[in-house]
Amino acid sequence: MHVPDGFIDAPVSAATGILAAAAVAVSLRGARRELGGHGPHTALGAERTAPLAGLVAAFIFAVQMLNFPVAAGTSGHLLGGALAAILVGPYTGVLCVSVVLLMQAVLFADGGLTALGVNITDMAVVTVLVAYGIFRGLVKVLPRGRRAVTAASFVAAAVSVPAAAAAFTGLYALGGTTHVPLGTVFAAMTGVHVLIGIGEAVITALTVGAVLAVRPDLVYGARGLAKPLQLRTSPLAGPATAAGEPEPAEAPRPGEDAAGAAGGAPRPDAARRSTRRVWLAGVAAALICAGGVSYYASTSPDGLEKVAEDQGIDAKAEEHAAKDSPLADYSVKDIANPRISGGLAGVIGVGATLAVGTGVFVVVRRRRGAARDAAGNAAGDAVPPQQHTPESA
C-alpha cells in the first residue's frame, strides 16, 4: 500500500508530513518508556527490548518483500503495524514501521519521497492505533493465556489493513489528484484489502505465536499475563519453616551464581545470551525471506497498485526521485541474474534496516536511562542533609 508521488496533492502531502513528524516525535517519547523495560528487572527488560525492536523492523522489511496472491491479478503484502505494536509496544511499533518506510523510499524507490508523510500516517500510525486498540480490548475480555494473545493478534491484524485502506480513501478525498468517485475508491480499496488483511492476520498470528512459544517475556502485548513462578516442595522434604521465616537458600547449581540460587534476579549475562539466540534466529529468518524466498513472491501489483490502475488514480503519478538508485525496485543494478540481484538487494535492505532501527532504539533507550539518572540525582540533591541533634549525639 505504498503511495507513490503524485497520488495526493502537495497541500495534503505536506499536512500529513507534519502529522507524521508529530506522531514520530510522540512515539520517540513513548518508546523511551517501552524500551526502558517493565516488571521488577527494568534494566534487564531494556536489554531485551531494544535489540528486539531493531529486529522487528528488519523482519517487517523482509516479509514485506513476500507478496502473496489474493485475487486474479492482485497481490498483497504485510503492513506490519499490528505485528510491531504487539511485539514491542505501540509507540515503538510506529517507529519500527516508519524506519521501514524510510529505508524503502530512500534506498529502493518504493513509496514516494513527497508521499512519505502519507505512508507513515497510513501504514504506521493508523495500523498501530487500530490494531493495538483492538488487541488490548480483546485481551481484556478473552481468557488469559497464549491462545488468547494469538487470537487477538489475528483479529487486530485483520482489521488494521482495511482500516488503512479506508484511511487512504479519506486522504484521497482531501487531496486526490484525479477525479474518481469516492464510493468507487472506497469499495475497491476496502474490498481487496479485506482479503489482504487475512494474509496479514496469518503472518502476524504465526509470528506472535512463535515468539510466545519460546520467549513470552519478549512479547510486549503479553506482559502481565504470565503467572508468577511458584516453587513446589516435595513431600519427602523436611518440615516447613515457620510462617514469615525465610527458606534456607539452596546451594548454587553448576553454572548458577548465588543470587540465582537464592531466587534473586537472573544474571544479566545469561538473559542476554538467551535473547541473543532469539535475535539470531530472527535475523536468519529475515535474511532467508528477503534473500531467497522473495524470489518466489507474486509479481502481480499489490492492492493499491491494482486499484490505481483499474480506476485511473495513477493518471498523475510521478516518477520516483530515487528511481536511479542502485537498489531501485529491489534489485542490484548491473547484476543480470534476477535471483542474485533481488536476493542481494533484500539482504542489503535487511542489514540496513536492522542497523538503522537498532541504532535509533539504542539511542532512545540510552536517553531514557540518562533522564532517569538525572532525575535520581536531582531527587538526591533535594534531600536536606541530616542535622545532628544532642539526642542523636
C-alpha positions in Angstrom: 0.0 0.0 0.0 3.0 2.3 -0.6 1.6 5.5 -2.0 3.7 7.0 -4.9 4.4 10.6 -5.6 1.5 12.3 -7.4 -1.4 10.4 -6.0 -2.1 13.0 -3.3 -1.6 16.8 -3.9 1.1 18.9 -2.3 -1.0 20.6 0.5 -2.4 17.3 1.9 1.0 15.6 1.5 2.6 18.5 3.5 -0.1 18.3 6.1 0.4 14.5 6.5 4.1 15.1 6.7 3.6 17.4 9.7 1.2 14.9 11.2 3.7 12.0 10.7 6.5 14.1 12.2 4.4 14.8 15.2 3.5 11.1 15.6 7.1 10.1 15.4 8.0 12.7 18.0 5.3 11.5 20.3 6.4 7.9 19.7 10.0 8.7 20.5 8.9 9.9 23.9 6.6 6.9 24.4 9.2 4.4 23.2 11.6 5.6 26.0 9.1 4.1 28.5 8.6 0.9 26.4 12.3 0.4 25.8 13.0 1.1 29.4 11.8 -2.4 30.3 9.0 -3.4 32.6 8.5 -5.5 35.6 10.9 -5.9 38.6 14.0 -6.1 36.4 13.8 -2.8 34.4 17.4 -2.7 33.2 17.2 -6.3 32.1 14.0 -5.6 30.2 15.7 -2.7 28.4 18.5 -5.0 27.3 15.9 -7.4 25.9 13.5 -4.9 24.2 15.9 -2.6 22.3 17.6 -5.2 20.2 14.2 -6.9 19.5 12.8 -3.6 18.2 15.5 -3.3 15.6 14.9 -6.9 14.7 11.2 -6.3 14.3 11.9 -3.5 11.8 14.2 -5.7 9.8 11.7 -8.6 9.8 8.9 -6.4 8.6 11.1 -5.1 5.8 11.9 -8.7 4.8 8.3 -10.0 4.9 7.0 -7.0 3.0 9.0 -8.4 0.1 6.9 -11.5 0.1 3.9 -10.5 -2.0 1.2 -13.2 -1.8 -1.7 -13.6 -4.4 -5.1 -12.6 -3.1 -7.2 -12.4 -6.3 -6.9 -12.6 -10.0 -4.0 -10.3 -11.0 -3.7 -8.8 -7.4 -1.3 -9.5 -4.6 -0.8 -8.2 -1.1 2.0 -7.9 1.5 2.4 -7.4 5.2 1.9 -3.9 6.5 3.4 -4.8 9.9 1.7 -2.3 12.2 -0.1 -4.9 14.3 2.9 -7.2 14.5 5.2 -4.4 15.7 2.8 -3.0 18.2 2.1 -6.4 19.8 5.7 -7.4 19.9 7.4 -4.2 21.1 4.6 -1.8 22.0 2.6 0.8 20.1 5.0 3.7 20.3 8.0 1.6 19.3 5.8 -0.1 16.7 5.1 3.3 15.0 8.9 3.9 14.9 9.6 0.4 13.5 7.2 0.8 10.6 8.4 4.4 10.0 12.0 3.2 9.8 11.0 0.5 7.2 9.1 3.0 5.1 12.0 5.5 5.2 14.5 2.8 4.1 12.2 1.6 1.3 11.6 5.2 0.0 15.3 6.3 0.1 17.1 3.1 -1.0 14.5 1.1 -3.0 12.3 3.8 -4.6 9.3 2.2 -3.0 6.8 4.8 -1.8 7.2 8.4 -2.9 9.5 10.8 -1.0 6.9 13.6 -1.0 4.4 10.9 0.0 6.4 9.7 2.9 4.2 11.5 5.4 1.1 9.9 3.7 2.7 6.5 4.0 3.8 6.9 7.6 0.4 8.2 8.6 -1.5 5.5 6.8 0.8 2.4 7.2 2.4 3.2 10.6 0.1 5.4 12.7 -3.3 4.2 11.5 -2.5 0.5 11.6 -0.8 0.6 15.0 -3.6 2.6 16.6 -6.4 0.4 15.2 -4.6 -2.9 15.7 -3.3 -2.2 19.3 -6.6 -0.8 20.4 -8.5 -3.9 19.2 -5.8 -6.2 20.6 -5.9 -4.7 24.1 -9.7 -4.8 24.1 -9.8 -8.5 23.1 -7.1 -9.5 25.6 -9.1 -7.9 28.4 -12.2 -10.0 27.7 -10.7 -13.3 26.5 -9.4 -15.9 28.9 -5.8 -15.3 30.0 -3.3 -17.3 28.1 -1.2 -17.6 25.0 -4.0 -18.7 22.8 -5.9 -15.5 23.6 -2.9 -13.4 22.7 -2.5 -15.2 19.4 -6.2 -15.0 18.6 -6.3 -11.3 19.5 -3.3 -10.7 17.3 -5.1 -12.4 14.4 -8.2 -10.2 14.7 -6.3 -7.0 15.3 -4.1 -7.5 12.2 -7.0 -8.5 10.0 -8.9 -5.3 10.9 -5.9 -3.0 10.6 -5.4 -3.5 6.9 -8.9 -2.4 5.6 -8.7 0.4 8.2 -5.6 1.6 6.5 -7.4 1.3 3.1 -10.2 3.4 4.5 -7.7 6.0 5.7 -6.2 6.2 2.3 -9.7 6.8 0.9 -10.1 9.7 3.3 -6.7 11.2 2.3 -7.7 10.8 -1.4 -11.0 12.6 -0.7 -9.0 15.5 0.7 -6.2 15.7 -1.8 -6.6 13.2 -4.7 -5.1 14.4 -7.9 -7.6 12.6 -10.1 -11.4 12.7 -10.2 -12.6 9.2 -9.3 -15.9 8.8 -7.3 -15.1 8.3 -3.6 -17.6 5.4 -3.4 -15.7 3.6 -6.1 -12.3 4.2 -4.5 -13.6 3.1 -1.0 -15.3 -0.1 -2.3 -12.3 -1.1 -4.4 -9.7 -0.4 -1.7 -11.5 -1.9 1.2 -12.7 -4.9 -0.8 -9.3 -6.1 -1.9 -7.6 -5.1 1.4 -10.1 -7.2 3.4 -8.5 -10.2 1.6 -5.0 -8.9 2.2 -5.9 -8.4 5.8 -6.4 -12.2 6.1 -2.8 -12.8 5.0 -1.6 -10.1 7.4 -3.5 -11.8 10.2 -2.0 -15.2 9.4 1.6 -13.8 9.3 1.1 -11.8 12.5 -0.5 -14.6 14.5 2.1 -17.1 13.4 5.0 -14.8 14.3 3.5 -13.7 17.7 2.7 -17.4 18.5 6.2 -18.5 17.6 7.8 -15.8 19.9 5.3 -16.7 22.7 6.3 -20.3 22.5 10.0 -19.7 23.1 10.2 -16.4 24.9 6.8 -15.0 26.1 8.6 -12.4 28.2 9.7 -10.7 24.9 6.1 -10.0 23.7 5.1 -6.6 24.9 1.4 -7.3 24.4 1.6 -10.4 26.6 3.1 -8.7 29.7 1.2 -9.2 32.9 -0.4 -12.4 31.6 2.3 -14.8 32.8 1.7 -16.4 36.1 4.4 -15.9 38.8 6.8 -18.8 39.3 5.9 -21.0 42.3 8.3 -23.4 43.9 6.8 -26.8 44.7 8.2 -28.7 47.7 8.5 -32.5 47.7 6.5 -34.5 50.3 9.9 -36.0 51.3 11.3 -32.6 52.1 11.9 -31.6 55.7 9.4 -29.7 57.8 8.4 -26.3 56.5 9.7 -23.3 58.2 7.6 -21.1 60.3 5.3 -18.6 58.7 7.3 -15.5 57.9 10.7 -17.1 58.2 12.8 -17.2 55.1 13.5 -20.5 53.4 17.2 -21.6 53.6 18.9 -20.9 50.3 19.8 -23.9 48.2 23.4 -24.5 47.1 24.1 -23.0 43.7 23.7 -25.3 40.7 26.5 -25.7 38.3 26.8 -22.5 36.2 24.5 -20.6 38.6 25.6 -17.9 40.9 24.4 -17.4 44.5 21.9 -14.7 43.6 20.2 -17.0 41.1 20.1 -19.9 43.5 18.5 -17.8 46.2 15.7 -16.7 44.0 17.1 -13.4 43.0 17.2 -11.8 39.6 18.6 -13.9 36.9 22.1 -13.0 35.8 22.1 -10.3 33.1 24.7 -12.2 31.0 22.6 -15.4 31.0 19.4 -13.5 29.9 21.4 -11.7 27.2 22.7 -15.0 25.8 19.2 -16.3 25.7 18.0 -13.2 24.0 20.8 -13.3 21.6 19.7 -16.8 20.4 16.2 -15.4 19.6 17.8 -12.4 17.9 20.0 -14.5 15.7 17.1 -16.8 14.8 15.0 -13.7 13.8 17.9 -12.2 11.7 18.3 -15.6 10.0 14.6 -15.8 9.2 14.6 -12.2 7.8 17.7 -12.9 5.6 16.1 -16.1 4.3 12.8 -14.3 3.5 14.5 -11.3 1.8 17.4 -13.1 0.2 15.8 -16.3 -1.0 12.0 -16.7 -0.6 11.4 -13.2 -2.1 12.3 -14.6 -5.5 9.2 -16.7 -5.5 6.9 -13.8 -4.4 3.9 -12.8 -6.5 4.8 -10.3 -9.3 1.2 -9.1 -9.6 0.5 -5.5 -8.5 -0.5 -5.0 -4.9 -3.9 -3.9 -3.8 -3.3 -0.1 -4.2 -1.4 -0.5 -7.5 -4.2 -2.7 -8.9 -7.0 -0.3 -7.8 -5.0 2.7 -9.1 -4.6 1.0 -12.5 -8.2 0.0 -12.8 -9.8 3.2 -11.5 -7.3 5.7 -13.0 -6.0 7.0 -9.7 -2.4 6.8 -11.1 -3.1 9.1 -14.0 -0.9 11.8 -12.4 1.7 9.6 -10.8 5.2 11.0 -10.8 8.5 9.2 -11.2 10.3 8.5 -8.0 13.2 10.8 -7.2 15.3 7.8 -6.3 14.5 5.8 -9.4 18.2 5.7 -10.4 19.2 4.3 -7.0 21.4 1.2 -7.4 18.8 -0.7 -5.4 15.7 0.7 -7.1 12.9 -1.9 -7.5 14.6 -4.2 -5.0 17.3 -5.3 -7.4 21.0 -4.5 -7.5 21.9 -2.6 -10.7 24.3 -4.2 -13.1 23.6 -7.7 -11.9 21.8 -9.6 -14.7 20.7 -12.6 -12.8 17.4 -11.7 -11.2 17.6 -14.2 -8.4 21.0 -12.9 -7.3 20.1 -9.3 -7.9 16.9 -9.4 -5.9 18.3 -11.6 -3.2 21.3 -9.4 -2.7 19.1 -6.3 -2.6 16.9 -8.0 0.1 19.9 -8.9 2.2 21.3 -5.3 1.9 17.9 -4.0 2.9 17.6 -6.2 5.9 21.1 -5.2 7.1 20.5 -1.5 6.6 17.1 -1.6 8.3 18.5 -3.6 11.2 21.4 -1.2 11.6 19.3 2.0 11.4 16.5 0.6 13.5 18.7 -0.8 16.2 20.7 2.5 16.3 17.6 4.5 16.8 16.2 2.3 19.6 19.5 2.1 21.4 19.8 5.9 21.4 16.2 6.2 22.6 16.9 3.7 25.4 20.1 5.4 26.5 18.3 8.8 26.6 15.7 7.1 28.8 18.4 5.9 31.1 20.2 9.3 31.2 16.9 11.0 32.0 16.2 8.5 34.8 19.7 9.0 36.3 19.3 12.8 36.1 16.0 12.6 37.9 17.6 10.4 40.6 20.5 12.8 41.1 18.1 15.7 41.3 16.0 13.9 43.9 19.1 13.1 45.9 20.2 16.8 45.8 16.8 17.9 47.0 17.0 15.8 50.3 18.3 18.1 53.0 21.3 16.9 55.0 20.6 15.3 58.3 21.0 17.6 61.2 22.8 16.3 64.3 20.9 16.9 67.5 22.1 16.5 71.0 19.9 13.4 71.3 21.4 11.8 68.2 24.9 12.6 69.5 
